[in-house]
Amino acid sequence: MNDSKNEIENRKKDHLKIVCDEDVNYQGVSTGFEDYHFIHNALPEIDLKDVNVSTDFLGYQLNLPLMITSMGGGENQGKSLNRGLAKAANSEKVALGLGSIRPALDNPEAISSYAIAREYAPDIPIVANLGAAQLSSSLASKNLFKLLKDIGVDAISIHLNPLQEALQPEGNTSFKGVGRAIEILIDTISLPIIVKEVGFGLSVNVVKRLQKIGIEWVDIAGAGGTSWARIEEKRIKNKFYKKVAKEFFEWGIPTLQSLIDSVKIKGVKVIASGGIDTGLKFSKAIALGASLGGAAAPFLRVWKENDVEGIQELISIFKEALRLSLFCTGTKNISSFKGNTSIIERIGN
Ligand SMILES: Cc1cc2nc3c(=O)[nH]c(=O)nc-3n(C[C@H](O)[C@H](O)[C@H](O)COP(=O)(O)O)c2cc1C
């Protein structure tokens, strides 16, 4: 990909603006969580004050099993977003994903927009991010490894986003050899690797293939929340390609489907994201077997409205909804709540 530095930065800026100013969520496809409900337990036999929703992730203890997933970095607004997300994630003790570090690979000036996260968040896991299509070329350079060290991350996530790249006017659609590049990364890096989508979902076959090559963590990023077909359509100028993008507005594997399929695959730990914008969807994701729940755009929007406080409040709502979900299903901690089929059921079953 031979985008200029400015092109990448402008694209990132466009994305932040479009997600805040326009309705770019799926409209016909939903996450699927509304098909499930918790089995209310009117006789829980526990004290709410004994309910504990903390969990371990990448060697840290989190106050709740939540990750703010990849968004910011690369330019001024990305830097202030990462600062805000880091402050809030650190005070509430949740995990933080950074946006793609691609801009920093090309331009050392952009490094501070990622490194700022560790500065404001010394006590939580921070995950760097890079596109699969950019991985092969980055592996050849020593920059990647130095950069990860300089930013001070605990893990790296690799995004698989073929449809987003195909719809992007300046996208990189070369996905040949991506599986092999991930294998090489596993062999050359000592950090944990998470493979994620960006909102179109990971299928059961893709997760199985990832597990076979040695990936332990996936972030399914399913359909039902942010639609990248809708976002990119807003950026496309060419009338023909605008029409093509519209064809894909409802494309993707709903988050619930991707979650249910992925948690069945042995040896894989699942981060459930994509349209998780309420505490109850978050709670259902954990009850259905996710190790963490994740969200991106909902945190961007509250940051835009109310800065760090807005993010802290949304995290607190997720935490309280989860705590009450445990209490009202008679479960005391995450290990007895996660993947517990006796507390949640499909409506109509
Ligand atoms: C403004 C914005 C920027 C994003 N940038 C990245 C990125 O750099 N790398 C990545 O893997 N995902 C990126 N994503 C995708 C999110 O991490 C997430 O997978 C997706 O938005 C679905 O979650 P949501 O429905 O909670 O927004 C971005 C999302 C948003 C809203």
PDBQT file of the ligand as one rigid body, heavy atoms in Angstrom, charges set to zero:
ROOT
HETATM    1  C1  LIG A 401     -13.529   5.233  14.609  1.00  0.00    +0.000 C 
HETATM    2  C2  LIG A 401     -13.152   3.785  14.579  1.00  0.00    +0.000 A 
HETATM    3  C3  LIG A 401     -11.858   3.437  14.235  1.00  0.00    +0.000 A 
HETATM    4  C4  LIG A 401     -11.483   2.095  14.197  1.00  0.00    +0.000 A 
HETATM    5  N1  LIG A 401     -10.194   1.760  13.902  1.00  0.00    +0.000 NA
HETATM    6  C5  LIG A 401      -9.812   0.464  13.951  1.00  0.00    +0.000 A 
HETATM    7  C6  LIG A 401      -8.454   0.096  13.763  1.00  0.00    +0.000 A 
HETATM    8  O1  LIG A 401      -7.571   0.925  13.561  1.00  0.00    +0.000 OA
HETATM    9  N2  LIG A 401      -8.142  -1.228  13.818  1.00  0.00    +0.000 N 
HETATM   10  C7  LIG A 401      -9.083  -2.198  14.064  1.00  0.00    +0.000 A 
HETATM   11  O2  LIG A 401      -8.754  -3.389  14.148  1.00  0.00    +0.000 OA
HETATM   12  N3  LIG A 401     -10.376  -1.875  14.245  1.00  0.00    +0.000 NA
HETATM   13  C8  LIG A 401     -10.766  -0.580  14.201  1.00  0.00    +0.000 A 
HETATM   14  N4  LIG A 401     -12.081  -0.258  14.423  1.00  0.00    +0.000 N 
HETATM   15  C9  LIG A 401     -13.065  -1.348  14.614  1.00  0.00    +0.000 C 
HETATM   16  C10 LIG A 401     -13.401  -1.587  16.071  1.00  0.00    +0.000 C 
HETATM   17  O3  LIG A 401     -12.264  -2.020  16.791  1.00  0.00    +0.000 OA
HETATM   18  C11 LIG A 401     -14.556  -2.628  16.228  1.00  0.00    +0.000 C 
HETATM   19  O4  LIG A 401     -14.098  -3.906  15.833  1.00  0.00    +0.000 OA
HETATM   20  C12 LIG A 401     -15.790  -2.303  15.416  1.00  0.00    +0.000 C 
HETATM   21  O5  LIG A 401     -16.043  -0.897  15.411  1.00  0.00    +0.000 OA
HETATM   22  C13 LIG A 401     -17.027  -3.022  15.942  1.00  0.00    +0.000 C 
HETATM   23  O6  LIG A 401     -17.332  -2.670  17.279  1.00  0.00    +0.000 OA
HETATM   24  P1  LIG A 401     -18.491  -1.618  17.664  1.00  0.00    +0.000 P 
HETATM   25  O7  LIG A 401     -19.763  -2.103  17.025  1.00  0.00    +0.000 OA
HETATM   26  O8  LIG A 401     -18.519  -1.630  19.158  1.00  0.00    +0.000 OA
HETATM   27  O9  LIG A 401     -18.056  -0.273  17.118  1.00  0.00    +0.000 OA
HETATM   28  C14 LIG A 401     -12.452   1.081  14.494  1.00  0.00    +0.000 A 
HETATM   29  C15 LIG A 401     -13.751   1.462  14.864  1.00  0.00    +0.000 A 
HETATM   30  C16 LIG A 401     -14.112   2.785  14.926  1.00  0.00    +0.000 A 
HETATM   31  C17 LIG A 401     -15.508   3.136  15.321  1.00  0.00    +0.000 C 
ENDROOT
TORSDOF 0
